[in-house]
Amino acid sequence: MAKVVIGSVADFLENEPTKVACALGTLCVIRTADGFRAVDDMCPHETASLSEGEYYDDTDELECPLHASTFDCRSGEPTEPPATEAVKVYDVSVEGDSVTVTG
């Protein structure tokens, strides 16, 4: 599996989806109160960037800006239609001040 540094902790605002292009593809990265989440940035239902959607910290879900499908950020599974396919989830770690994604 590839391990890629995608930035420093300070590059990400808490609860704000951020688009990150890296060797693994284009990801939507979210800094949460308890760590980081990373999923593929493209909604599997329609061509829409999930990083332009809303993140809900109370449910750990990401909402697509196009049709309001939501995805569980830990599993990638859709939690609200119309999306029926999961998004790929990546492991994220913090080493010092560097945010690293594995996929």
Protein Blocks (a to p, Z undefined) as FASTA:
>chain_A
ZZddfbdfklpcghiacddddfkbccdddddfkbccdddfbdfkbccdfklmccdfklop
acdfklopacdfknopafbdfbfbdcdddddddehjaccddZZ
